[in-house]
């Protein structure tokens, strides 16, 4: 039995891997849980000892295969960071599955499966909010390459996809492998048996796809008008060799050289990548930013295009000695007397207007922030900072700023990792954003699945909010994505150049934009209810 259970656990891990974007077929996610659920049941109903440890080990095998096979590319940025993410995330997933095993063992498989779905969704929500945030493998993200299946994400967000995966897996599992009674042996399924018992799961699989197709062909498509012209820059600067050796003056010249053959008098937005102005601009106060020589030079270049607005990344440091200005995310220089706020920001420029700034607020763990800094820094010192980035914690902001052009078009400045967070992006839309600009630098991972998955996840944000996206990536893939999640134009990885196209600003709010991750909030309450109900029910049974 041990070898069979290990094989089943391995099969689940492989199915998750082969079902994951961008190389996989998402349909495999609808059967990926079944082998692991079957392995757990075999262990739970067996006479073997240390069942809890065995279930935990089998689950860890599944999730380790899934994590390492789909996010190995983190290694190219930071070896320590990759192993930390893979090993810890696999353990957290395993503990969630272990919760199902304990529940099923005490009060039955039906309650256990209900608890598992709610607990897993709660775990995914945790990954969107805590300091060790890593929502890359949330199940609903697995359909990012099959946007024709999930147009209903405008109502549910990615948690609707998570529920979909779970419902189909559980329906198939219970249909093909009914709950045995009194140690009843498993019945070998025949073709007729399989056909009869898979009708319901097939319906659960097909109906959401049909609903999605109906939404795609909605006659109110909002594709009217000529659209807003944008030019997207892809400078293709190697961050390991060139980026931080080029001064900002050279970068400004490169930007305008790449843009000039695409810019037209009617072009309204010029969009460049995250931290494209990478030579840290140091000021005593952010109000001094408009007077920086490179910012002034860029504004002077824009003067030749009266309608043009510039949106791009900028690296800044606000240096001070006044301790009263020291905040939770401030940093101390080596002399112990100088302090600074380090910013990874977006800047919005027009020739005749003062710059607008937005500071990146969803930070990469360890690279841009120190998780639970107040608690861990006194214990670990700088140990947690060896995740491949900077020794400085970035300074964030509370609100999602929206930039507005002189013509009244509002754009969301989404910086890199922020595009992975569905409810987070809705804050921009609720603040009036009519289209989304994603500025990123995906070169840290090399030519791997990393940058492809990152682009793919952006397609989900387009569907959830019904907003067009203009995406500028340093080394690629830069793209224009429509409000159905289709990539309508793109510039390939490691290509230097520019992309000219049109986006269509929209003002309507989707159900998901208004209500966010309501599914996850409901699931959290249901998990608590099921747990309490099971404990009370078990207590009553004991008293009888």
C-alpha positions as CSV (number, residue, x, y, z in Angstrom):
1,X,0.0,0.0,0.0
2,X,2.8,2.4,0.8
3,X,4.2,2.3,-2.7
4,X,0.8,2.8,-4.3
5,X,0.0,5.7,-2.0
6,X,3.3,7.4,-2.9
7,X,2.6,6.9,-6.6
8,X,-0.9,8.5,-6.2
9,X,0.6,11.5,-4.3
10,X,3.3,11.9,-7.1
11,X,0.5,11.7,-9.7
12,X,-1.3,14.6,-8.1
13,X,1.9,16.7,-8.1
14,X,2.6,15.9,-11.8
15,X,-1.0,16.7,-12.8
16,X,-0.8,20.1,-11.1
17,X,2.4,20.8,-12.9
18,X,1.1,19.7,-16.3
19,X,-2.1,21.7,-15.7
20,X,-0.3,25.0,-14.8
21,X,0.2,27.9,-17.1
22,X,1.7,28.7,-19.4
23,X,2.9,25.4,-20.8
24,X,0.2,23.2,-19.3
25,X,-3.4,22.3,-20.1
26,X,-5.7,23.7,-17.4
27,X,-8.2,20.9,-17.8
28,X,-5.9,18.6,-15.8
29,X,-6.6,20.7,-12.7
30,X,-10.0,19.1,-12.6
31,X,-8.6,15.7,-11.8
32,X,-5.3,16.7,-10.0
33,X,-6.7,16.4,-6.5
34,X,-8.2,12.9,-7.0
35,X,-5.0,10.8,-6.6
36,X,-4.0,12.6,-3.4
37,X,-7.6,12.3,-2.0
38,X,-7.5,8.6,-2.8
39,X,-4.1,8.2,-1.2
40,X,-5.3,9.9,2.0
41,X,-8.4,7.7,2.1
42,X,-6.3,4.5,1.7
43,X,-4.1,5.6,4.6
44,X,-7.1,6.7,6.8
45,X,-9.0,3.4,6.4
46,X,-5.9,1.2,6.8
47,X,-4.6,-0.4,9.9
48,X,-1.2,1.2,9.6
49,X,0.3,3.3,12.4
50,X,1.3,7.0,12.4
51,X,-1.4,7.9,9.9
52,X,-1.1,11.6,10.5
53,X,2.7,11.6,9.7
54,X,2.0,9.5,6.6
55,X,-0.7,11.8,5.3
56,X,1.5,14.8,5.9
57,X,4.4,13.2,4.1
58,X,2.3,12.2,1.1
59,X,0.8,15.7,0.8
60,X,4.2,17.2,1.1
61,X,5.4,15.1,-1.9
62,X,2.4,16.3,-4.0
63,X,2.9,20.0,-3.2
64,X,6.7,19.9,-3.4
65,X,6.5,18.5,-7.0
66,X,3.9,21.2,-7.9
67,X,5.9,24.1,-6.3
68,X,9.3,23.1,-7.6
69,X,8.1,22.3,-11.1
70,X,6.2,25.5,-11.6
71,X,8.2,28.1,-9.7
72,X,11.8,26.8,-10.1
73,X,12.6,29.9,-12.1
74,X,12.9,31.9,-8.8
75,X,16.3,30.3,-8.6
76,X,17.7,32.6,-11.3
77,X,16.9,35.6,-9.1
78,X,17.8,34.1,-5.7
79,X,18.6,30.5,-4.8
80,X,17.8,30.9,-1.2
81,X,14.5,32.7,-2.0
82,X,13.5,29.9,-4.4
83,X,14.1,27.1,-1.8
84,X,12.5,29.1,1.0
85,X,9.4,29.7,-1.2
86,X,9.2,26.1,-2.4
87,X,9.8,24.3,0.9
88,X,7.7,26.6,3.1
89,X,4.8,26.9,0.7
90,X,4.8,23.1,0.3
91,X,4.6,22.7,4.0
92,X,1.8,25.2,4.4
93,X,-0.2,23.5,1.7
94,X,0.4,20.1,3.4
95,X,-0.8,21.4,6.8
96,X,-4.1,22.6,5.1
97,X,-4.5,19.1,3.7
98,X,-3.7,17.5,7.0
99,X,-6.5,19.6,8.5
100,X,-8.9,17.7,6.1
101,X,-7.5,14.3,7.2
102,X,-8.0,15.1,10.9
103,X,-11.5,16.3,10.2
104,X,-12.4,13.3,8.1
105,X,-11.0,10.9,10.7
106,X,-13.1,12.4,13.5
107,X,-16.4,13.3,11.9
108,X,-16.5,11.8,8.4
109,X,-15.3,12.4,4.9
110,X,-18.3,14.6,3.8
111,X,-17.7,17.2,6.5
112,X,-14.0,16.8,5.9
113,X,-14.2,17.7,2.2
114,X,-16.4,20.7,3.0
115,X,-13.9,21.8,5.5
116,X,-11.0,21.3,3.1
117,X,-12.5,23.5,0.4
118,X,-13.2,26.3,2.8
119,X,-9.9,25.9,4.6
120,X,-8.0,25.9,1.3
121,X,-9.7,29.1,0.1
122,X,-8.9,30.7,3.5
123,X,-5.3,29.7,3.0
124,X,-5.2,31.3,-0.5
125,X,-6.7,34.5,1.0
126,X,-4.0,34.4,3.7
127,X,-1.4,34.4,0.9
128,X,-2.9,37.6,-0.5
129,X,-2.6,39.5,2.8
130,X,0.2,38.4,5.2
131,X,3.8,39.5,5.1
132,X,5.0,36.2,3.6
133,X,2.5,36.7,0.7
134,X,2.9,34.2,-2.2
135,X,-0.4,33.8,-4.1
136,X,1.3,32.7,-7.4
137,X,-0.1,29.1,-7.0
138,X,-3.7,30.0,-6.0
139,X,-5.8,27.5,-7.9
140,X,-7.9,30.2,-9.7
141,X,-4.7,31.4,-11.4
142,X,-4.5,28.1,-13.2
143,X,-6.9,29.3,-16.0
144,X,-5.0,32.4,-17.0
145,X,-4.3,30.9,-20.4
146,X,-7.9,29.6,-20.9
147,X,-9.6,33.0,-20.7
148,X,-12.5,31.7,-22.8
149,X,-13.5,29.4,-19.9
150,X,-13.5,32.1,-17.2
151,X,-15.2,35.2,-18.4
152,X,-17.4,34.9,-15.3
153,X,-14.4,36.0,-13.2
154,X,-15.9,39.5,-13.5
155,X,-18.4,38.2,-10.9
156,X,-16.2,35.9,-8.8
157,X,-12.5,36.8,-9.2
158,X,-10.0,33.9,-9.1
159,X,-11.7,32.4,-6.0
160,X,-14.5,31.3,-8.3
161,X,-11.9,29.3,-10.3
162,X,-10.6,27.8,-7.0
163,X,-14.2,26.6,-6.1
164,X,-14.7,25.3,-9.7
165,X,-11.5,23.2,-9.4
166,X,-12.6,21.8,-6.1
167,X,-16.2,21.0,-6.9
168,X,-15.3,19.1,-10.1
169,X,-12.5,17.1,-8.3
170,X,-14.7,16.2,-5.4
171,X,-17.7,15.3,-7.6
172,X,-15.5,13.0,-9.7
173,X,-13.8,11.5,-6.6
174,X,-17.1,10.7,-4.9
175,X,-18.6,9.4,-8.1
176,X,-15.8,7.1,-9.1
177,X,-14.8,6.2,-5.6
178,X,-17.9,6.2,-3.3
179,X,-17.3,6.4,0.4
180,X,-16.9,2.8,1.5
181,X,-19.0,1.4,4.4
182,X,-17.6,-0.8,7.2
183,X,-14.2,-1.2,5.5
184,X,-15.9,-2.2,2.2
185,X,-13.3,-2.8,-0.5
186,X,-13.1,-0.5,-3.4
187,X,-15.1,-1.6,-6.5
188,X,-13.1,-1.7,-9.7
189,X,-14.9,0.8,-11.9
190,X,-16.2,-0.4,-15.3
191,X,-16.9,1.8,-18.3
192,X,-20.6,1.8,-17.7
193,X,-20.0,2.6,-14.1
194,X,-17.7,5.5,-15.0
195,X,-20.1,6.9,-17.6
196,X,-23.1,6.8,-15.2
197,X,-21.2,8.5,-12.4
198,X,-19.4,11.2,-14.4
199,X,-22.5,12.8,-15.9
200,X,-22.8,15.3,-12.9
201,X,-19.1,16.2,-12.9
202,X,-19.2,16.7,-16.6
203,X,-22.1,19.0,-16.2
204,X,-20.2,20.9,-13.5
205,X,-17.3,21.2,-15.9
206,X,-19.2,22.3,-19.0
207,X,-21.9,24.7,-17.7
208,X,-19.4,27.3,-16.5
209,X,-17.6,27.2,-19.9
210,X,-20.9,27.8,-21.7
211,X,-21.7,30.7,-19.3
212,X,-18.3,32.1,-20.1
213,X,-18.9,31.9,-23.8
214,X,-22.2,33.6,-23.4
215,X,-20.4,36.5,-21.6
216,X,-17.8,36.7,-24.4
217,X,-20.5,37.2,-27.0
218,X,-22.4,39.8,-24.8
219,X,-23.8,42.3,-27.4
220,X,-22.7,45.1,-25.0
221,X,-19.1,44.8,-25.9
222,X,-18.0,48.4,-25.3
223,X,-15.7,48.3,-28.3
224,X,-17.0,51.5,-29.7
225,X,-14.9,54.5,-30.7
226,X,-11.4,55.0,-32.0
227,X,-9.7,54.3,-28.7
228,X,-6.8,56.0,-26.9
229,X,-3.3,55.7,-28.5
230,X,-0.5,54.5,-26.4
231,X,3.2,53.7,-27.0
232,X,4.9,51.1,-24.8
233,X,8.6,51.0,-24.4
234,X,10.7,47.8,-23.9
235,X,14.3,48.9,-23.4
236,X,15.7,45.4,-22.8
237,X,18.3,46.4,-20.3
238,X,20.1,43.6,-18.5
239,X,19.5,44.3,-14.7
240,X,22.5,42.3,-13.7
241,X,25.0,44.0,-16.0
242,X,23.6,47.2,-17.4
243,X,20.7,48.7,-15.6
244,X,22.4,50.1,-12.5
245,X,25.5,51.2,-14.5
246,X,23.5,53.4,-16.8
247,X,22.8,56.9,-15.6
248,X,19.3,58.4,-15.9
249,X,20.4,60.8,-18.7
250,X,21.3,57.8,-20.9
251,X,18.0,56.1,-20.0
252,X,16.0,59.2,-21.0
253,X,17.8,59.3,-24.4
254,X,17.2,55.6,-25.0
255,X,13.5,56.0,-24.1
256,X,13.0,58.8,-26.6
257,X,15.0,57.1,-29.3
258,X,12.8,54.0,-29.0
259,X,9.6,56.0,-28.9
260,X,10.2,58.6,-31.6
261,X,9.4,56.4,-34.6
262,X,6.0,55.4,-33.0
263,X,4.9,58.7,-31.4
264,X,2.2,60.6,-33.2
265,X,0.6,64.0,-32.4
266,X,-2.4,62.0,-31.3
267,X,-0.5,59.7,-28.9
268,X,-1.8,60.2,-25.4
269,X,0.3,57.9,-23.3
270,X,4.0,56.8,-23.3
271,X,4.6,53.9,-20.9
272,X,7.9,52.6,-19.7
273,X,8.9,49.8,-17.3
274,X,9.4,49.6,-13.6
275,X,12.5,51.4,-12.2
276,X,13.5,52.4,-15.7
277,X,15.1,55.5,-14.1
278,X,17.2,53.2,-11.9
279,X,19.9,55.6,-10.9
280,X,18.5,56.4,-7.4
281,X,17.3,60.0,-7.3
282,X,18.2,61.3,-3.8
283,X,16.2,64.2,-2.3
284,X,15.6,65.6,1.1
285,X,11.8,65.8,0.4
286,X,9.7,64.3,-2.4
287,X,8.6,67.8,-3.3
288,X,12.1,68.3,-4.8
289,X,11.5,65.6,-7.5
290,X,10.2,68.1,-10.2
291,X,13.5,69.9,-10.0
292,X,15.7,66.8,-10.7
293,X,17.7,67.5,-13.9
294,X,16.6,64.2,-15.5
295,X,13.0,64.8,-14.8
296,X,13.2,68.2,-16.3
297,X,14.9,66.9,-19.3
298,X,12.2,64.2,-19.8
299,X,9.5,66.9,-19.5
300,X,11.2,69.0,-22.1
301,X,11.2,66.1,-24.5
302,X,7.5,65.7,-24.0
303,X,6.9,69.3,-25.0
304,X,7.0,68.4,-28.7
305,X,3.9,66.2,-28.1
306,X,1.1,68.4,-26.6
307,X,-1.2,65.5,-25.8
308,X,1.4,63.1,-24.5
309,X,1.5,61.9,-20.9
310,X,4.4,59.9,-19.6
311,X,4.1,57.0,-17.1
312,X,7.1,55.1,-16.0
313,X,9.1,53.6,-13.1
314,X,11.5,55.5,-11.0
315,X,13.8,54.7,-8.1
316,X,14.0,57.3,-5.3
317,X,15.4,57.8,-1.9
318,X,14.3,60.5,0.6
319,X,17.2,61.2,2.9
320,X,16.8,62.9,6.3
321,X,18.2,63.2,9.8
322,X,15.1,64.2,11.7
323,X,14.1,61.2,13.8
324,X,10.5,62.4,14.0
325,X,10.2,61.6,10.3
326,X,11.3,58.0,10.9
327,X,8.5,55.6,10.1
328,X,7.9,51.8,10.2
329,X,9.4,51.3,6.7
330,X,12.3,53.8,7.1
331,X,15.9,52.6,6.9
332,X,19.0,53.6,8.8
333,X,22.3,54.3,7.0
334,X,25.6,52.8,8.1
335,X,26.5,55.9,10.1
336,X,23.5,55.4,12.4
337,X,22.5,59.1,12.2
338,X,21.2,59.3,8.6
339,X,17.8,57.9,7.7
340,X,16.1,57.3,4.4
341,X,12.8,56.2,2.8
342,X,13.5,54.0,-0.2
343,X,10.9,54.1,-3.0
344,X,10.0,51.9,-6.0
345,X,7.6,54.3,-7.6
346,X,5.7,55.2,-10.7
347,X,5.9,58.8,-12.0
348,X,3.3,60.5,-14.2
349,X,4.6,63.5,-16.3
350,X,3.2,66.0,-18.7
351,X,5.3,68.9,-20.1
352,X,3.2,71.6,-18.5
353,X,2.2,69.9,-15.2
354,X,3.9,68.9,-12.0
355,X,4.7,65.2,-11.6
356,X,2.4,62.8,-9.9
357,X,3.8,59.9,-7.9
358,X,2.6,56.5,-6.7
359,X,4.8,54.2,-4.5
360,X,4.7,50.4,-5.0
361,X,2.7,48.9,-2.1
362,X,2.7,45.1,-2.7
363,X,6.3,44.3,-2.1
364,X,8.3,41.2,-3.0
365,X,9.0,39.2,0.2
366,X,12.6,39.6,1.4
367,X,13.6,41.5,-1.7
368,X,11.7,44.7,-1.0
369,X,10.5,44.2,2.5
370,X,11.5,42.5,5.7
371,X,8.5,40.3,6.8
372,X,7.3,41.2,10.3
373,X,10.3,43.5,10.6
374,X,9.6,44.7,14.2
375,X,9.4,41.0,15.4
376,X,12.0,39.3,13.3
377,X,14.8,41.9,12.8
378,X,15.9,41.9,16.5
379,X,16.1,38.0,16.3
380,X,17.5,37.4,12.9
381,X,19.4,40.5,12.0
382,X,20.0,40.6,8.3
383,X,19.5,36.9,7.7
384,X,16.1,37.3,6.1
385,X,17.4,39.9,3.7
386,X,19.4,37.3,1.7
387,X,16.6,36.8,-0.7
388,X,18.2,38.3,-3.8
389,X,17.4,42.0,-3.6
390,X,18.1,45.0,-1.5
391,X,19.0,45.5,2.2
392,X,16.5,48.4,2.3
393,X,12.8,48.0,3.0
394,X,10.7,49.9,0.5
395,X,8.3,52.6,1.6
396,X,4.7,52.1,0.5
397,X,1.5,54.1,0.6
398,X,-2.0,53.4,1.9
399,X,-4.2,54.4,-1.1
400,X,-4.1,53.3,-4.7
401,X,-3.3,56.5,-6.6
402,X,-4.8,57.0,-10.0
403,X,-3.1,59.3,-12.6
404,X,-5.3,61.5,-14.6
405,X,-4.3,63.0,-18.0
406,X,-5.2,66.6,-19.0
407,X,-7.9,65.0,-21.2
408,X,-9.5,63.4,-18.2
409,X,-8.4,59.8,-18.8
410,X,-7.5,58.0,-15.6
411,X,-4.9,55.2,-15.5
412,X,-3.9,52.8,-12.7
413,X,-0.1,52.6,-12.2
414,X,0.3,48.9,-11.2
415,X,3.9,48.1,-10.4
416,X,5.2,44.5,-11.1
417,X,4.1,42.1,-8.3
418,X,1.0,44.2,-7.6
419,X,-0.6,42.7,-10.7
420,X,-0.9,39.3,-9.1
421,X,-3.4,40.6,-6.5
422,X,-7.0,40.7,-7.7
423,X,-8.7,42.6,-4.9
424,X,-5.8,45.0,-4.6
425,X,-6.2,46.0,-8.3
426,X,-9.9,46.6,-7.8
427,X,-8.9,49.5,-5.5
428,X,-7.4,51.3,-8.5
429,X,-10.6,50.7,-10.5
430,X,-12.8,51.9,-7.6
431,X,-10.7,55.1,-7.5
432,X,-11.6,55.8,-11.1
433,X,-9.0,54.0,-13.2
434,X,-10.3,53.6,-16.8
435,X,-7.5,51.4,-17.9
436,X,-4.6,49.6,-16.2
437,X,-0.9,50.2,-16.9
438,X,1.4,47.4,-15.6
439,X,5.0,48.4,-15.4
440,X,7.4,45.6,-14.6
441,X,10.9,44.2,-14.8
442,X,10.8,40.4,-15.3
443,X,14.4,40.1,-16.4
444,X,15.5,38.8,-13.0
445,X,14.3,35.3,-13.8
446,X,15.8,35.0,-17.3
447,X,14.0,33.4,-20.2
448,X,12.0,31.0,-18.1
449,X,8.3,30.4,-17.3
450,X,8.5,33.3,-14.8
451,X,7.9,36.2,-17.1
452,X,5.4,34.2,-19.2
453,X,3.3,33.3,-16.1
454,X,3.5,37.0,-14.9
455,X,2.1,38.2,-18.2
456,X,-0.6,35.5,-18.1
457,X,-1.8,36.5,-14.7
458,X,-2.3,40.0,-15.9
459,X,-5.0,38.7,-18.2
460,X,-7.1,37.7,-15.1
461,X,-7.1,41.4,-13.9
462,X,-8.4,42.5,-17.3
463,X,-11.4,40.1,-17.0
464,X,-12.1,40.8,-13.4
465,X,-12.4,44.5,-13.9
466,X,-13.2,44.7,-17.6
467,X,-10.3,47.0,-18.2
468,X,-7.8,47.2,-21.0
469,X,-4.2,46.8,-20.0
470,X,-1.0,48.4,-21.4
471,X,1.9,46.4,-20.1
472,X,5.5,47.6,-20.3
473,X,8.2,45.1,-19.3
474,X,11.9,45.9,-19.3
475,X,12.9,42.7,-21.2
476,X,9.4,41.6,-22.2
477,X,6.8,40.5,-22.7
478,X,5.2,44.0,-23.2
479,X,1.7,43.8,-24.4
480,X,-1.8,45.3,-24.9
481,X,-4.5,43.2,-23.4
482,X,-8.2,43.8,-24.0
483,X,-11.0,43.7,-21.5
484,X,-11.7,40.0,-22.3
485,X,-8.2,39.0,-21.4
486,X,-6.9,38.5,-24.9
487,X,-3.4,39.6,-25.8
488,X,-4.1,41.7,-28.9
489,X,-0.5,43.0,-29.4
490,X,2.8,42.0,-27.9
491,X,6.6,42.5,-28.1
492,X,8.6,39.3,-27.5
493,X,11.1,38.6,-24.7
494,X,14.5,40.1,-25.0
495,X,13.5,42.4,-27.9
496,X,14.4,46.0,-27.7
497,X,11.8,48.3,-29.2
498,X,8.4,49.9,-28.8
499,X,4.8,49.0,-29.3
500,X,2.1,51.3,-30.6
501,X,-1.6,50.5,-30.2
502,X,-4.9,51.6,-28.9
503,X,-6.7,50.9,-25.7
504,X,-10.3,51.6,-24.8
505,X,-10.9,53.3,-21.5
506,X,-14.0,52.1,-19.6
507,X,-15.9,53.4,-16.6
508,X,-18.3,50.6,-15.6
509,X,-17.6,48.6,-12.4
510,X,-18.0,44.9,-12.5
511,X,-19.5,42.9,-9.6
512,X,-16.0,41.8,-8.6
513,X,-14.6,45.3,-8.7
514,X,-17.3,46.4,-6.3
515,X,-17.2,43.5,-3.9
516,X,-13.7,42.0,-4.2
517,X,-12.9,38.6,-2.6
518,X,-16.3,38.1,-1.0
519,X,-16.0,34.3,-1.8
520,X,-12.9,34.1,0.4
521,X,-14.6,36.0,3.2
522,X,-17.6,33.7,3.1
523,X,-15.4,30.6,3.0
524,X,-13.5,31.7,6.1
525,X,-16.7,32.0,8.1
526,X,-17.9,28.6,6.8
527,X,-14.6,27.0,7.8
528,X,-15.1,28.2,11.4
529,X,-18.7,27.1,11.4
530,X,-17.9,23.6,10.1
531,X,-15.1,23.3,12.7
532,X,-17.4,24.4,15.5
533,X,-20.3,22.2,14.3
534,X,-18.0,19.2,14.1
535,X,-16.6,19.7,17.6
536,X,-20.1,20.1,19.1
537,X,-21.4,17.1,17.2
538,X,-18.6,14.9,18.3
539,X,-19.1,16.1,21.9
540,X,-22.8,15.1,21.7
541,X,-21.9,11.7,20.3
542,X,-19.4,11.1,23.1
543,X,-22.1,11.9,25.8
544,X,-24.5,9.4,24.2
